[in-house]
Amino acid sequence: MARTIRVGLIADSHVGEFLEELPAWVHRVCAECDLILHAGDLSRMEVIEELEQHAPVIAVRGDHDVGCDALPT
């Protein structure tokens, strides 16, 4: 039997309610993921650390990610 893999996708966490820390609803959704993809515009590397509490994270740099040089483009 095939195993279900749940992938979460998030982007643009540099705006609004995401600015200081990820909101609780993001943590609730990510808690059910096996892998999390961040499609850019984190604006702060701590976002990856927050997401990694739930699952491995693959992230790329967006045009607002000054100072996130460790991320691939």
PDB file of N, CA, C and O in Angstrom, chain B, residues numbered from 101:
ATOM      1  N   MET B 101       0.841  -1.172   0.000  1.00  0.00           N
ATOM      2  CA  MET B 101       0.000   0.000   0.000  1.00  0.00           C
ATOM      3  C   MET B 101       0.892   1.244   0.000  1.00  0.00           C
ATOM      4  O   MET B 101       1.887   1.306   0.723  1.00  0.00           O
ATOM      5  N   ALA B 102       0.532   2.209  -0.801  1.00  0.00           N
ATOM      6  CA  ALA B 102       1.294   3.460  -0.903  1.00  0.00           C
ATOM      7  C   ALA B 102       1.100   4.305   0.360  1.00  0.00           C
ATOM      8  O   ALA B 102       0.019   4.337   0.949  1.00  0.00           O
ATOM      9  N   ARG B 103       2.163   4.976   0.750  1.00  0.00           N
ATOM     10  CA  ARG B 103       2.115   5.859   1.910  1.00  0.00           C
ATOM     11  C   ARG B 103       1.764   7.267   1.451  1.00  0.00           C
ATOM     12  O   ARG B 103       2.308   7.749   0.458  1.00  0.00           O
ATOM     13  N   THR B 104       0.880   7.916   2.148  1.00  0.00           N
ATOM     14  CA  THR B 104       0.530   9.303   1.855  1.00  0.00           C
ATOM     15  C   THR B 104       1.603  10.220   2.433  1.00  0.00           C
ATOM     16  O   THR B 104       1.987  10.089   3.595  1.00  0.00           O
ATOM     17  N   ILE B 105       2.079  11.141   1.614  1.00  0.00           N
ATOM     18  CA  ILE B 105       3.040  12.138   2.061  1.00  0.00           C
ATOM     19  C   ILE B 105       2.368  13.498   1.959  1.00  0.00           C
ATOM     20  O   ILE B 105       1.827  13.854   0.912  1.00  0.00           O
ATOM     21  N   ARG B 106       2.401  14.242   3.030  1.00  0.00           N
ATOM     22  CA  ARG B 106       1.774  15.563   3.061  1.00  0.00           C
ATOM     23  C   ARG B 106       2.847  16.634   2.942  1.00  0.00           C
ATOM     24  O   ARG B 106       3.771  16.713   3.751  1.00  0.00           O
ATOM     25  N   VAL B 107       2.698  17.450   1.915  1.00  0.00           N
ATOM     26  CA  VAL B 107       3.652  18.526   1.650  1.00  0.00           C
ATOM     27  C   VAL B 107       2.949  19.859   1.869  1.00  0.00           C
ATOM     28  O   VAL B 107       1.892  20.122   1.296  1.00  0.00           O
ATOM     29  N   GLY B 108       3.550  20.690   2.704  1.00  0.00           N
ATOM     30  CA  GLY B 108       3.028  22.029   2.932  1.00  0.00           C
ATOM     31  C   GLY B 108       3.788  23.020   2.069  1.00  0.00           C
ATOM     32  O   GLY B 108       5.001  22.896   1.901  1.00  0.00           O
ATOM     33  N   LEU B 109       3.096  23.985   1.530  1.00  0.00           N
ATOM     34  CA  LEU B 109       3.710  25.030   0.700  1.00  0.00           C
ATOM     35  C   LEU B 109       3.348  26.385   1.281  1.00  0.00           C
ATOM     36  O   LEU B 109       2.178  26.691   1.511  1.00  0.00           O
ATOM     37  N   ILE B 110       4.380  27.191   1.514  1.00  0.00           N
ATOM     38  CA  ILE B 110       4.175  28.529   2.050  1.00  0.00           C
ATOM     39  C   ILE B 110       5.077  29.489   1.283  1.00  0.00           C
ATOM     40  O   ILE B 110       6.137  29.096   0.796  1.00  0.00           O
ATOM     41  N   ALA B 111       4.665  30.721   1.180  1.00  0.00           N
ATOM     42  CA  ALA B 111       5.461  31.757   0.514  1.00  0.00           C
ATOM     43  C   ALA B 111       5.075  33.114   1.093  1.00  0.00           C
ATOM     44  O   ALA B 111       4.048  33.255   1.757  1.00  0.00           O
ATOM     45  N   ASP B 112       5.911  34.094   0.831  1.00  0.00           N
ATOM     46  CA  ASP B 112       5.613  35.480   1.214  1.00  0.00           C
ATOM     47  C   ASP B 112       5.326  35.649   2.702  1.00  0.00           C
ATOM     48  O   ASP B 112       4.393  36.356   3.083  1.00  0.00           O
ATOM     49  N   SER B 113       6.123  35.005   3.532  1.00  0.00           N
ATOM     50  CA  SER B 113       5.928  35.152   4.983  1.00  0.00           C
ATOM     51  C   SER B 113       6.577  36.431   5.507  1.00  0.00           C
ATOM     52  O   SER B 113       6.850  36.554   6.701  1.00  0.00           O
ATOM     53  N   HIS B 114       6.819  37.371   4.611  1.00  0.00           N
ATOM     54  CA  HIS B 114       7.424  38.651   4.991  1.00  0.00           C
ATOM     55  C   HIS B 114       6.390  39.757   5.176  1.00  0.00           C
ATOM     56  O   HIS B 114       6.760  40.915   5.367  1.00  0.00           O
ATOM     57  N   VAL B 115       5.120  39.428   5.125  1.00  0.00           N
ATOM     58  CA  VAL B 115       4.076  40.453   5.192  1.00  0.00           C
ATOM     59  C   VAL B 115       3.080  40.186   6.322  1.00  0.00           C
ATOM     60  O   VAL B 115       2.936  39.060   6.798  1.00  0.00           O
ATOM     61  N   GLY B 116       2.413  41.238   6.725  1.00  0.00           N
ATOM     62  CA  GLY B 116       1.276  41.156   7.640  1.00  0.00           C
ATOM     63  C   GLY B 116       1.510  40.372   8.905  1.00  0.00           C
ATOM     64  O   GLY B 116       2.479  40.600   9.629  1.00  0.00           O
ATOM     65  N   GLU B 117       0.607  39.445   9.163  1.00  0.00           N
ATOM     66  CA  GLU B 117       0.623  38.684  10.411  1.00  0.00           C
ATOM     67  C   GLU B 117       1.829  37.765  10.540  1.00  0.00           C
ATOM     68  O   GLU B 117       2.077  37.239  11.626  1.00  0.00           O
ATOM     69  N   PHE B 118       2.589  37.555   9.466  1.00  0.00           N
ATOM     70  CA  PHE B 118       3.749  36.680   9.488  1.00  0.00           C
ATOM     71  C   PHE B 118       5.032  37.383   9.935  1.00  0.00           C
ATOM     72  O   PHE B 118       6.040  36.724  10.191  1.00  0.00           O
ATOM     73  N   LEU B 119       5.003  38.694  10.029  1.00  0.00           N
ATOM     74  CA  LEU B 119       6.218  39.487  10.173  1.00  0.00           C
ATOM     75  C   LEU B 119       7.082  39.123  11.375  1.00  0.00           C
ATOM     76  O   LEU B 119       8.277  38.878  11.211  1.00  0.00           O
ATOM     77  N   GLU B 120       6.528  39.081  12.546  1.00  0.00           N
ATOM     78  CA  GLU B 120       7.313  38.822  13.756  1.00  0.00           C
ATOM     79  C   GLU B 120       7.506  37.330  14.015  1.00  0.00           C
ATOM     80  O   GLU B 120       8.608  36.889  14.342  1.00  0.00           O
ATOM     81  N   GLU B 121       6.450  36.569  13.869  1.00  0.00           N
ATOM     82  CA  GLU B 121       6.505  35.115  14.027  1.00  0.00           C
ATOM     83  C   GLU B 121       5.344  34.518  13.258  1.00  0.00           C
ATOM     84  O   GLU B 121       4.361  35.195  12.959  1.00  0.00           O
ATOM     85  N   LEU B 122       5.472  33.249  12.945  1.00  0.00           N
ATOM     86  CA  LEU B 122       4.402  32.599  12.192  1.00  0.00           C
ATOM     87  C   LEU B 122       3.167  32.441  13.083  1.00  0.00           C
ATOM     88  O   LEU B 122       3.290  32.078  14.253  1.00  0.00           O
ATOM     89  N   PRO B 123       1.980  32.712  12.536  1.00  0.00           N
ATOM     90  CA  PRO B 123       0.757  32.586  13.331  1.00  0.00           C
ATOM     91  C   PRO B 123       0.463  31.127  13.708  1.00  0.00           C
ATOM     92  O   PRO B 123       0.961  30.194  13.079  1.00  0.00           O
ATOM     93  N   ALA B 124      -0.336  30.964  14.724  1.00  0.00           N
ATOM     94  CA  ALA B 124      -0.667  29.629  15.243  1.00  0.00           C
ATOM     95  C   ALA B 124      -1.279  28.735  14.174  1.00  0.00           C
ATOM     96  O   ALA B 124      -1.014  27.533  14.155  1.00  0.00           O
ATOM     97  N   TRP B 125      -2.094  29.298  13.280  1.00  0.00           N
ATOM     98  CA  TRP B 125      -2.733  28.452  12.268  1.00  0.00           C
ATOM     99  C   TRP B 125      -1.704  27.846  11.314  1.00  0.00           C
ATOM    100  O   TRP B 125      -1.909  26.741  10.811  1.00  0.00           O
ATOM    101  N   VAL B 126      -0.609  28.548  11.059  1.00  0.00           N
ATOM    102  CA  VAL B 126       0.453  27.986  10.213  1.00  0.00           C
ATOM    103  C   VAL B 126       1.092  26.795  10.921  1.00  0.00           C
ATOM    104  O   VAL B 126       1.351  25.766  10.298  1.00  0.00           O
ATOM    105  N   HIS B 127       1.345  26.931  12.208  1.00  0.00           N
ATOM    106  CA  HIS B 127       1.920  25.825  12.984  1.00  0.00           C
ATOM    107  C   HIS B 127       0.982  24.622  13.019  1.00  0.00           C
ATOM    108  O   HIS B 127       1.438  23.482  12.932  1.00  0.00           O
ATOM    109  N   ARG B 128      -0.319  24.860  13.145  1.00  0.00           N
ATOM    110  CA  ARG B 128      -1.283  23.751  13.158  1.00  0.00           C
ATOM    111  C   ARG B 128      -1.255  22.994  11.840  1.00  0.00           C
ATOM    112  O   ARG B 128      -1.254  21.763  11.834  1.00  0.00           O
ATOM    113  N   VAL B 129      -1.230  23.711  10.731  1.00  0.00           N
ATOM    114  CA  VAL B 129      -1.205  23.068   9.416  1.00  0.00           C
ATOM    115  C   VAL B 129       0.110  22.322   9.208  1.00  0.00           C
ATOM    116  O   VAL B 129       0.118  21.177   8.758  1.00  0.00           O
ATOM    117  N   CYS B 130       1.220  22.981   9.540  1.00  0.00           N
ATOM    118  CA  CYS B 130       2.544  22.382   9.314  1.00  0.00           C
ATOM    119  C   CYS B 130       2.798  21.169  10.196  1.00  0.00           C
ATOM    120  O   CYS B 130       3.600  20.305   9.842  1.00  0.00           O
ATOM    121  N   ALA B 131       2.130  21.093  11.332  1.00  0.00           N
ATOM    122  CA  ALA B 131       2.289  19.949  12.230  1.00  0.00           C
ATOM    123  C   ALA B 131       1.850  18.649  11.567  1.00  0.00           C
ATOM    124  O   ALA B 131       2.252  17.567  11.994  1.00  0.00           O
ATOM    125  N   GLU B 132       1.033  18.749  10.532  1.00  0.00           N
ATOM    126  CA  GLU B 132       0.543  17.562   9.832  1.00  0.00           C
ATOM    127  C   GLU B 132       1.341  17.256   8.563  1.00  0.00           C
ATOM    128  O   GLU B 132       0.984  16.347   7.813  1.00  0.00           O
ATOM    129  N   CYS B 133       2.411  18.002   8.317  1.00  0.00           N
ATOM    130  CA  CYS B 133       3.191  17.846   7.083  1.00  0.00           C
ATOM    131  C   CYS B 133       4.398  16.932   7.277  1.00  0.00           C
ATOM    132  O   CYS B 133       4.967  16.842   8.364  1.00  0.00           O
ATOM    133  N   ASP B 134       4.768  16.259   6.192  1.00  0.00           N
ATOM    134  CA  ASP B 134       5.985  15.454   6.159  1.00  0.00           C
ATOM    135  C   ASP B 134       7.148  16.254   5.581  1.00  0.00           C
ATOM    136  O   ASP B 134       8.310  15.943   5.838  1.00  0.00           O
ATOM    137  N   LEU B 135       6.835  17.274   4.808  1.00  0.00           N
ATOM    138  CA  LEU B 135       7.818  18.139   4.174  1.00  0.00           C
ATOM    139  C   LEU B 135       7.178  19.503   3.989  1.00  0.00           C
ATOM    140  O   LEU B 135       5.989  19.605   3.688  1.00  0.00           O
ATOM    141  N   ILE B 136       7.976  20.555   4.171  1.00  0.00           N
ATOM    142  CA  ILE B 136       7.471  21.915   3.984  1.00  0.00           C
ATOM    143  C   ILE B 136       8.344  22.608   2.944  1.00  0.00           C
ATOM    144  O   ILE B 136       9.571  22.603   3.048  1.00  0.00           O
ATOM    145  N   LEU B 137       7.707  23.198   1.948  1.00  0.00           N
ATOM    146  CA  LEU B 137       8.389  23.978   0.928  1.00  0.00           C
ATOM    147  C   LEU B 137       8.082  25.450   1.157  1.00  0.00           C
ATOM    148  O   LEU B 137       6.924  25.829   1.332  1.00  0.00           O
ATOM    149  N   HIS B 138       9.121  26.280   1.157  1.00  0.00           N
ATOM    150  CA  HIS B 138       8.910  27.726   1.252  1.00  0.00           C
ATOM    151  C   HIS B 138       9.374  28.322  -0.069  1.00  0.00           C
ATOM    152  O   HIS B 138      10.542  28.198  -0.438  1.00  0.00           O
ATOM    153  N   ALA B 139       8.464  28.962  -0.773  1.00  0.00           N
ATOM    154  CA  ALA B 139       8.723  29.450  -2.133  1.00  0.00           C
ATOM    155  C   ALA B 139       9.276  30.869  -2.178  1.00  0.00           C
ATOM    156  O   ALA B 139       9.172  31.540  -3.205  1.00  0.00           O
ATOM    157  N   GLY B 140       9.859  31.329  -1.087  1.00  0.00           N
ATOM    158  CA  GLY B 140      10.552  32.608  -1.103  1.00  0.00           C
ATOM    159  C   GLY B 140       9.856  33.730  -0.371  1.00  0.00           C
ATOM    160  O   GLY B 140       8.686  33.646   0.002  1.00  0.00           O
ATOM    161  N   ASP B 141      10.633  34.791  -0.182  1.00  0.00           N
ATOM    162  CA  ASP B 141      10.223  35.978   0.564  1.00  0.00           C
ATOM    163  C   ASP B 141       9.965  35.666   2.033  1.00  0.00           C
ATOM    164  O   ASP B 141       8.913  35.986   2.586  1.00  0.00           O
ATOM    165  N   LEU B 142      10.963  35.028   2.644  1.00  0.00           N
ATOM    166  CA  LEU B 142      10.920  34.768   4.088  1.00  0.00           C
ATOM    167  C   LEU B 142      11.181  36.056   4.844  1.00  0.00           C
ATOM    168  O   LEU B 142      10.495  36.358   5.821  1.00  0.00           O
ATOM    169  N   SER B 143      12.160  36.808   4.402  1.00  0.00           N
ATOM    170  CA  SER B 143      12.683  38.049   4.978  1.00  0.00           C
ATOM    171  C   SER B 143      13.471  37.849   6.276  1.00  0.00           C
ATOM    172  O   SER B 143      14.189  38.752   6.706  1.00  0.00           O
ATOM    173  N   ARG B 144      13.345  36.702   6.889  1.00  0.00           N
ATOM    174  CA  ARG B 144      14.148  36.388   8.075  1.00  0.00           C
ATOM    175  C   ARG B 144      14.335  34.877   8.148  1.00  0.00           C
ATOM    176  O   ARG B 144      13.390  34.109   7.967  1.00  0.00           O
ATOM    177  N   MET B 145      15.567  34.468   8.417  1.00  0.00           N
ATOM    178  CA  MET B 145      15.911  33.046   8.431  1.00  0.00           C
ATOM    179  C   MET B 145      15.228  32.283   9.572  1.00  0.00           C
ATOM    180  O   MET B 145      15.118  31.058   9.512  1.00  0.00           O
ATOM    181  N   GLU B 146      14.774  32.982  10.594  1.00  0.00           N
ATOM    182  CA  GLU B 146      14.099  32.327  11.715  1.00  0.00           C
ATOM    183  C   GLU B 146      12.827  31.598  11.284  1.00  0.00           C
ATOM    184  O   GLU B 146      12.367  30.681  11.964  1.00  0.00           O
ATOM    185  N   VAL B 147      12.263  32.015  10.146  1.00  0.00           N
ATOM    186  CA  VAL B 147      11.069  31.341   9.632  1.00  0.00           C
ATOM    187  C   VAL B 147      11.371  29.866   9.386  1.00  0.00           C
ATOM    188  O   VAL B 147      10.555  28.997   9.695  1.00  0.00           O
ATOM    189  N   ILE B 148      12.546  29.590   8.831  1.00  0.00           N
ATOM    190  CA  ILE B 148      12.918  28.199   8.571  1.00  0.00           C
ATOM    191  C   ILE B 148      13.005  27.427   9.879  1.00  0.00           C
ATOM    192  O   ILE B 148      12.522  26.299   9.967  1.00  0.00           O
ATOM    193  N   GLU B 149      13.613  28.021  10.889  1.00  0.00           N
ATOM    194  CA  GLU B 149      13.714  27.366  12.191  1.00  0.00           C
ATOM    195  C   GLU B 149      12.331  27.066  12.771  1.00  0.00           C
ATOM    196  O   GLU B 149      12.115  25.997  13.342  1.00  0.00           O
ATOM    197  N   GLU B 150      11.406  27.999  12.625  1.00  0.00           N
ATOM    198  CA  GLU B 150      10.043  27.775  13.125  1.00  0.00           C
ATOM    199  C   GLU B 150       9.381  26.608  12.392  1.00  0.00           C
ATOM    200  O   GLU B 150       8.744  25.756  13.011  1.00  0.00           O
ATOM    201  N   LEU B 151       9.539  26.581  11.077  1.00  0.00           N
ATOM    202  CA  LEU B 151       8.921  25.522  10.287  1.00  0.00           C
ATOM    203  C   LEU B 151       9.570  24.164  10.550  1.00  0.00           C
ATOM    204  O   LEU B 151       8.892  23.137  10.538  1.00  0.00           O
ATOM    205  N   GLU B 152      10.876  24.159  10.785  1.00  0.00           N
ATOM    206  CA  GLU B 152      11.589  22.902  11.030  1.00  0.00           C
ATOM    207  C   GLU B 152      11.178  22.225  12.332  1.00  0.00           C
ATOM    208  O   GLU B 152      11.547  21.075  12.568  1.00  0.00           O
ATOM    209  N   GLN B 153      10.432  22.907  13.167  1.00  0.00           N
ATOM    210  CA  GLN B 153       9.874  22.275  14.368  1.00  0.00           C
ATOM    211  C   GLN B 153       8.888  21.177  13.990  1.00  0.00           C
ATOM    212  O   GLN B 153       8.599  20.286  14.790  1.00  0.00           O
ATOM    213  N   HIS B 154       8.371  21.248  12.757  1.00  0.00           N
ATOM    214  CA  HIS B 154       7.318  20.338  12.317  1.00  0.00           C
ATOM    215  C   HIS B 154       7.780  19.316  11.288  1.00  0.00           C
ATOM    216  O   HIS B 154       7.351  18.162  11.327  1.00  0.00           O
ATOM    217  N   ALA B 155       8.648  19.723  10.369  1.00  0.00           N
ATOM    218  CA  ALA B 155       9.063  18.834   9.283  1.00  0.00           C
ATOM    219  C   ALA B 155      10.303  19.422   8.608  1.00  0.00           C
ATOM    220  O   ALA B 155      10.613  20.599   8.796  1.00  0.00           O
ATOM    221  N   PRO B 156      11.008  18.612   7.825  1.00  0.00           N
ATOM    222  CA  PRO B 156      12.124  19.168   7.050  1.00  0.00           C
ATOM    223  C   PRO B 156      11.625  20.269   6.116  1.00  0.00           C
ATOM    224  O   PRO B 156      10.497  20.217   5.624  1.00  0.00           O
ATOM    225  N   VAL B 157      12.482  21.268   5.877  1.00  0.00           N
ATOM    226  CA  VAL B 157      12.105  22.429   5.069  1.00  0.00           C
ATOM    227  C   VAL B 157      13.067  22.582   3.893  1.00  0.00           C
ATOM    228  O   VAL B 157      14.284  22.470   4.045  1.00  0.00           O
ATOM    229  N   ILE B 158      12.498  22.838   2.732  1.00  0.00           N
ATOM    230  CA  ILE B 158      13.263  23.228   1.546  1.00  0.00           C
ATOM    231  C   ILE B 158      12.778  24.626   1.187  1.00  0.00           C
ATOM    232  O   ILE B 158      11.582  24.846   0.995  1.00  0.00           O
ATOM    233  N   ALA B 159      13.710  25.568   1.099  1.00  0.00           N
ATOM    234  CA  ALA B 159      13.329  26.958   0.839  1.00  0.00           C
ATOM    235  C   ALA B 159      14.225  27.556  -0.236  1.00  0.00           C
ATOM    236  O   ALA B 159      15.386  27.172  -0.379  1.00  0.00           O
ATOM    237  N   VAL B 160      13.675  28.491  -0.983  1.00  0.00           N
ATOM    238  CA  VAL B 160      14.438  29.259  -1.967  1.00  0.00           C
ATOM    239  C   VAL B 160      14.301  30.738  -1.633  1.00  0.00           C
ATOM    240  O   VAL B 160      13.367  31.158  -0.949  1.00  0.00           O
ATOM    241  N   ARG B 161      15.247  31.508  -2.129  1.00  0.00           N
ATOM    242  CA  ARG B 161      15.281  32.950  -1.867  1.00  0.00           C
ATOM    243  C   ARG B 161      14.332  33.676  -2.810  1.00  0.00           C
ATOM    244  O   ARG B 161      14.252  33.363  -3.998  1.00  0.00           O
ATOM    245  N   GLY B 162      13.615  34.653  -2.260  1.00  0.00           N
ATOM    246  CA  GLY B 162      12.760  35.526  -3.056  1.00  0.00           C
ATOM    247  C   GLY B 162      13.379  36.902  -3.176  1.00  0.00           C
ATOM    248  O   GLY B 162      14.454  37.150  -2.629  1.00  0.00           O
ATOM    249  N   ASP B 163      12.723  37.787  -3.875  1.00  0.00           N
ATOM    250  CA  ASP B 163      13.287  39.122  -4.107  1.00  0.00           C
ATOM    251  C   ASP B 163      13.284  40.009  -2.868  1.00  0.00           C
ATOM    252  O   ASP B 163      13.894  41.078  -2.890  1.00  0.00           O
ATOM    253  N   HIS B 164      12.624  39.607  -1.798  1.00  0.00           N
ATOM    254  CA  HIS B 164      12.631  40.370  -0.542  1.00  0.00           C
ATOM    255  C   HIS B 164      13.568  39.756   0.504  1.00  0.00           C
ATOM    256  O   HIS B 164      13.567  40.178   1.660  1.00  0.00           O
ATOM    257  N   ASP B 165      14.347  38.784   0.110  1.00  0.00           N
ATOM    258  CA  ASP B 165      15.173  38.046   1.062  1.00  0.00           C
ATOM    259  C   ASP B 165      16.604  38.563   1.145  1.00  0.00           C
ATOM    260  O   ASP B 165      17.557  37.800   0.982  1.00  0.00           O
ATOM    261  N   VAL B 166      16.750  39.842   1.396  1.00  0.00           N
ATOM    262  CA  VAL B 166      18.061  40.438   1.626  1.00  0.00           C
ATOM    263  C   VAL B 166      18.578  39.887   2.952  1.00  0.00           C
ATOM    264  O   VAL B 166      17.867  39.917   3.957  1.00  0.00           O
ATOM    265  N   GLY B 167      19.787  39.396   2.957  1.00  0.00           N
ATOM    266  CA  GLY B 167      20.349  38.820   4.170  1.00  0.00           C
ATOM    267  C   GLY B 167      20.090  37.342   4.323  1.00  0.00           C
ATOM    268  O   GLY B 167      20.499  36.742   5.317  1.00  0.00           O
ATOM    269  N   CYS B 168      19.427  36.747   3.368  1.00  0.00           N
ATOM    270  CA  CYS B 168      19.170  35.306   3.397  1.00  0.00           C
ATOM    271  C   CYS B 168      20.004  34.622   2.319  1.00  0.00           C
ATOM    272  O   CYS B 168      19.508  33.782   1.567  1.00  0.00           O
ATOM    273  N   ASP B 169      21.271  34.994   2.259  1.00  0.00           N
ATOM    274  CA  ASP B 169      22.147  34.514   1.189  1.00  0.00           C
ATOM    275  C   ASP B 169      22.388  33.012   1.214  1.00  0.00           C
ATOM    276  O   ASP B 169      22.823  32.444   0.212  1.00  0.00           O
ATOM    277  N   ALA B 170      22.118  32.363   2.328  1.00  0.00           N
ATOM    278  CA  ALA B 170      22.320  30.915   2.420  1.00  0.00           C
ATOM    279  C   ALA B 170      21.286  30.146   1.598  1.00  0.00           C
ATOM    280  O   ALA B 170      21.465  28.960   1.324  1.00  0.00           O
ATOM    281  N   LEU B 171      20.209  30.821   1.208  1.00  0.00           N
ATOM    282  CA  LEU B 171      19.149  30.153   0.445  1.00  0.00           C
ATOM    283  C   LEU B 171      19.478  30.149  -1.047  1.00  0.00           C
ATOM    284  O   LEU B 171      20.037  31.116  -1.565  1.00  0.00           O
ATOM    285  N   PRO B 172      19.131  29.061  -1.737  1.00  0.00           N
ATOM    286  CA  PRO B 172      19.308  29.058  -3.194  1.00  0.00           C
ATOM    287  C   PRO B 172      18.277  29.962  -3.861  1.00  0.00           C
ATOM    288  O   PRO B 172      17.237  30.266  -3.278  1.00  0.00           O
ATOM    289  N   THR B 173      18.570  30.385  -5.076  1.00  0.00           N
ATOM    290  CA  THR B 173      17.625  31.223  -5.822  1.00  0.00           C
ATOM    291  C   THR B 173      16.780  30.385  -6.747  1.00  0.00           C
ATOM    292  O   THR B 173      15.926  30.919  -7.456  1.00  0.00           O
TER     293      THR B 173
END
